[in-house]
Amino acid sequence: MKKRLLKSLQPLASSIPLRWLVSITGQRLFLPFYHSVQKDKALPHIQHLYKLRTLEEFEKDLDFLLSYYKPIDLAGLFDHLKSGKSLEENTFFLSFDDGLREINDWIAPLLLKKGIPATFFLNADFIDNKDLFFRYKASLLIDHLEQQNISAVKKKILEENLNTPDFKSAILKINFQNKEVLDEIATLLKFDFDAFLKTEKPYLESNQIKVLMEQGFTIGSHSLDHPLYKDIEEAEQIRQTKASQEFINKKFNPEIKTFAFPFTDDGVKASFFKTIQNETIIDLSFGTAGLKNDAVPFHLQRFPVEEFPIQMHELVSAEYFYYFGKSFFGKNKIVRE
């Protein structure tokens, strides 16, 4: 819904100066986030899920942001929130989810070159390539099916197990609760997820994370193994958050404890935030609702750039115009039950 709406708004929004849109909405802080970028070839564990920016496109995104906003690091953002004062300049806070290796290979060097700070949100179970996100498993299986000539017998078994001949759609519908089906399909197809982890190393290693921190980047937690929070009980939401943050604290000792919700914070209740704040589990947390305010103090909404395959200047203008339009209907604040 929002993808189509932003696309339809883009021509009109782009005709309005962005500085005017920022001024009229009063939203000086913009929080874009990514997962990775691709350089020479598509990443098989991601390419069937969403479209990544190329390294060149990502650099253009950064140059656009720098032309309209001043970058802020995590400490500066936290201090700003604690002070309660308005920002004097248009500001952007950049972050990345899932802790993928391209951060070390290409993203961090480019950010250092341009003087842009960033925070990387890590899943405790995936650091050092110990395990693989279930959605990445789904993409790998689809890629394998497209690359290989699967026998008629295996196709029939797959069709029986997935209840459809449309394997791609069925695999993409597999969720966190029945993710073991992905391992069963991999066994049938003789695809080895452990071998992929060992040879391709899609995630950051601990030593790389420590170097990134020495370079001035910051890290936060992103749950243990990336469930959709609205699909799990609140007790499990709290366990995932607390355990992942404790792991990050023990292993890397970040100064500011931050957490980014995997997928989205949609449907997460006020009682969850009350618990994690009362137990001082997290100093600052992030959702993925875009340019939007939240009733929960010290919880900010980020913008998922990769969901919208249009150029950054079009994307940002459309998002601000969308925010401006919603303001007439009181739809720019998330209220928790």
C-alpha positions in Angstrom: 0.0 0.0 0.0 2.6 2.6 1.1 4.9 1.6 -1.8 2.3 2.4 -4.3 1.3 5.6 -2.6 4.8 6.9 -2.3 5.4 6.1 -6.0 2.2 8.0 -7.0 3.1 11.0 -4.8 6.7 11.2 -6.1 6.1 13.4 -9.2 4.2 16.0 -7.1 6.5 15.8 -4.1 9.6 16.2 -6.3 8.3 19.5 -7.6 8.3 21.0 -4.0 11.7 22.0 -2.5 12.8 19.5 0.1 13.9 22.2 2.4 10.4 23.6 2.4 8.9 20.1 3.1 11.3 19.7 6.0 10.5 23.1 7.4 6.7 22.8 7.1 6.7 19.3 8.7 9.2 20.2 11.4 10.9 16.9 10.9 14.6 17.8 10.9 15.7 14.2 11.9 15.6 11.6 9.2 16.7 8.0 10.0 17.4 5.9 6.8 18.5 2.3 7.2 19.8 -0.4 4.9 20.9 -4.0 5.2 23.6 -4.3 2.6 24.8 -3.3 -0.8 25.8 -5.3 -3.8 28.9 -4.7 -5.9 29.7 -7.0 -8.8 27.0 -9.6 -8.5 23.7 -10.2 -6.7 23.8 -11.8 -3.3 21.9 -15.1 -3.5 20.7 -15.0 0.1 19.0 -11.6 -0.5 18.2 -11.2 -4.2 14.8 -13.0 -4.0 13.7 -11.0 -1.0 14.3 -7.3 -2.0 16.4 -5.2 -4.3 19.7 -4.0 -2.8 21.3 -0.7 -3.8 24.5 -1.2 -5.9 27.6 0.4 -4.3 27.4 3.2 -6.8 23.7 3.8 -6.1 24.4 3.8 -2.3 27.1 6.4 -2.8 24.7 8.6 -4.6 22.2 8.2 -1.7 24.9 9.3 0.7 25.9 12.3 -1.4 22.2 13.4 -1.6 21.8 13.0 2.2 25.0 15.0 2.8 23.6 17.8 0.6 20.5 18.3 2.7 21.4 16.9 6.1 24.2 16.8 8.7 25.1 13.3 9.8 24.9 12.5 13.5 26.4 9.6 15.5 24.6 7.5 18.1 26.0 9.5 21.0 24.9 12.7 19.5 21.5 11.3 18.8 21.1 10.1 22.4 22.3 13.4 23.8 19.8 15.2 21.6 16.9 13.1 22.9 18.0 13.5 26.5 18.2 17.2 26.2 14.7 17.5 24.7 15.9 20.4 22.6 15.0 20.8 18.9 17.7 20.2 16.3 19.2 23.3 14.9 20.1 21.6 11.6 18.5 19.0 9.3 20.1 15.8 10.5 20.3 12.2 9.5 21.2 9.1 11.5 22.3 6.1 9.4 22.0 2.5 10.4 22.2 -1.1 9.0 20.5 -4.3 10.1 21.5 -7.9 10.3 25.3 -7.4 10.5 26.2 -8.5 7.0 29.8 -8.8 5.8 29.4 -6.1 3.1 29.5 -3.6 6.0 33.2 -4.5 6.5 34.0 -5.0 2.8 32.5 -1.9 1.2 30.1 0.1 3.3 32.4 1.1 6.2 35.3 2.1 4.0 33.0 4.4 2.0 31.4 5.9 5.2 34.9 6.6 6.6 35.9 8.3 3.4 32.8 10.6 3.6 32.9 11.1 7.3 29.5 9.5 8.0 29.0 7.7 11.3 26.7 4.6 11.4 25.3 2.1 13.8 25.1 -1.6 12.9 22.4 -3.8 14.5 23.5 -7.4 15.0 21.6 -10.7 15.6 23.4 -12.6 18.4 22.8 -16.0 16.8 24.3 -15.0 13.5 27.5 -13.3 14.5 30.6 -15.3 13.4 28.4 -17.1 10.9 27.0 -19.5 13.5 23.6 -19.7 11.9 21.5 -18.2 9.1 18.4 -16.0 9.1 15.4 -18.1 7.9 14.5 -15.6 5.2 18.0 -15.8 3.8 17.6 -19.6 3.7 14.4 -19.1 1.7 16.2 -16.9 -0.9 19.1 -19.4 -1.1 16.7 -22.3 -1.8 14.9 -20.3 -4.5 18.2 -19.5 -6.1 19.2 -23.1 -6.0 15.9 -24.2 -7.6 16.4 -21.7 -10.4 20.0 -22.7 -11.0 19.6 -26.5 -10.9 17.6 -29.0 -13.0 15.5 -30.6 -10.2 14.3 -34.1 -10.9 10.6 -34.9 -11.5 10.6 -37.0 -8.3 12.0 -34.1 -6.2 9.5 -31.7 -7.8 6.7 -33.9 -6.9 7.8 -34.3 -3.3 8.2 -30.5 -3.1 4.8 -30.0 -4.5 3.3 -32.4 -2.0 5.1 -30.7 0.9 4.3 -27.2 -0.1 0.8 -27.9 -1.4 1.5 -26.0 -4.6 3.6 -26.1 -7.8 4.6 -22.5 -7.2 7.6 -23.2 -5.2 9.0 -19.7 -5.0 5.8 -18.2 -3.5 5.4 -21.1 -1.1 9.0 -20.9 0.1 8.7 -17.1 0.6 5.6 -17.6 2.7 7.4 -19.8 5.2 7.5 -17.9 8.5 9.5 -18.0 11.7 7.1 -20.4 13.4 7.6 -23.1 10.7 11.1 -22.3 9.6 12.2 -25.9 10.1 10.5 -26.6 6.8 13.3 -24.7 5.1 15.8 -27.2 6.5 13.7 -30.1 5.3 13.6 -28.7 1.8 17.4 -28.1 1.9 17.9 -31.7 2.9 15.7 -32.9 0.0 17.6 -30.7 -2.5 21.0 -31.6 -0.9 21.7 -27.9 -0.3 24.0 -27.3 2.7 23.4 -24.1 4.6 26.4 -24.8 6.8 28.6 -25.0 3.8 27.3 -21.7 2.6 28.0 -20.1 5.9 31.5 -21.5 6.0 32.5 -20.6 2.4 30.6 -17.3 1.8 30.7 -16.0 5.4 27.7 -13.7 4.9 27.9 -12.2 8.4 30.4 -10.1 10.2 33.0 -11.9 12.4 33.7 -10.7 15.9 37.1 -9.4 15.1 35.7 -7.3 12.3 33.0 -5.9 14.6 35.7 -4.9 17.1 37.7 -3.1 14.4 34.6 -1.3 13.2 34.1 -0.1 16.8 37.7 1.1 17.0 37.0 3.1 13.8 34.2 4.9 15.5 31.2 3.0 14.4 28.6 1.8 17.0 26.6 -1.4 17.4 23.3 -2.5 18.8 21.2 -5.6 19.1 18.6 -6.9 16.7 17.2 -9.9 18.5 18.6 -13.4 18.7 17.4 -14.9 15.4 15.2 -12.3 13.8 11.5 -13.2 14.5 8.6 -11.0 13.6 7.7 -9.7 17.0 4.0 -9.4 16.5 3.9 -13.2 15.8 5.5 -14.1 19.1 4.3 -13.8 22.7 5.4 -10.8 24.7 7.4 -13.0 27.0 9.4 -14.2 24.0 9.7 -10.7 22.7 11.3 -9.7 26.0 13.5 -12.8 26.1 14.8 -12.2 22.6 15.5 -8.5 23.3 17.1 -9.1 26.7 19.2 -12.1 25.7 20.5 -10.5 22.5 21.4 -7.2 24.3 23.2 -9.1 27.1 25.2 -11.0 24.5 26.2 -7.7 22.8 27.1 -6.1 26.1 29.2 -9.0 27.3 31.1 -9.5 24.0 31.5 -5.9 22.8 30.5 -3.6 25.7 28.9 -0.7 23.8 28.5 2.5 25.7 24.9 3.0 24.6 22.5 0.0 24.6 20.4 0.1 21.5 18.0 -2.2 19.9 16.4 -2.3 16.4 13.3 -4.4 15.9 13.7 -7.1 13.3 11.2 -6.6 10.5 8.9 -4.1 12.3 7.7 -3.0 15.7 4.1 -3.1 14.5 1.8 -4.6 17.1 4.3 -4.4 20.0 2.5 -3.2 23.1 3.3 -0.4 25.5 3.8 -3.1 28.2 6.8 -4.5 26.3 8.5 -1.0 26.3 7.7 -0.5 29.9 9.4 -3.8 30.8 12.6 -3.1 28.9 12.8 0.4 30.2 12.1 -0.6 33.8 14.8 -3.2 33.7 17.2 -0.8 31.9 17.7 -3.4 29.1 17.8 -0.7 26.4 18.7 3.0 26.3 17.3 3.6 22.9 15.3 1.5 20.4 14.2 1.8 16.8 11.3 0.8 14.6 10.8 0.8 10.8 7.7 2.9 10.2 9.4 5.7 8.3 8.9 9.3 9.0 6.6 9.0 12.0 6.5 9.8 15.7 6.0 7.4 18.5 4.3 7.6 21.9 7.1 5.7 23.5 10.0 7.9 24.7 13.4 7.0 23.4 11.9 4.9 20.6 12.5 6.3 17.1 11.2 5.2 13.7 13.6 4.6 10.9 13.0 4.6 7.1 13.5 1.3 5.2 15.3 2.6 2.0 15.5 -0.8 0.3 11.7 -1.2 0.3 11.4 1.5 -2.3 13.5 1.1 -5.5 13.5 4.7 -6.5 16.2 7.3 -6.3 16.9 8.8 -2.8 15.9 12.4 -3.7 12.5 11.1 -5.0 12.1 8.8 -2.0 12.8 11.4 0.6 10.6 14.1 -1.0 7.7 11.6 -1.3 8.1 10.5 2.3 8.0 14.1 3.6 5.0 14.9 1.4 3.3 11.8 2.7 4.0 12.9 6.3 2.6 16.4 5.5 -0.6 14.9 4.1 -1.2 12.6 7.1 -0.8 15.5 9.5 -4.2 16.8 8.6 -5.7 13.5 9.8 -3.6 13.0 12.9 -1.9 9.9 11.5 1.7 10.7 12.3 2.0 9.3 15.8 2.0 5.6 16.8 0.0 5.0 19.9 0.6 1.8 21.8 -2.1 -0.3 23.5 
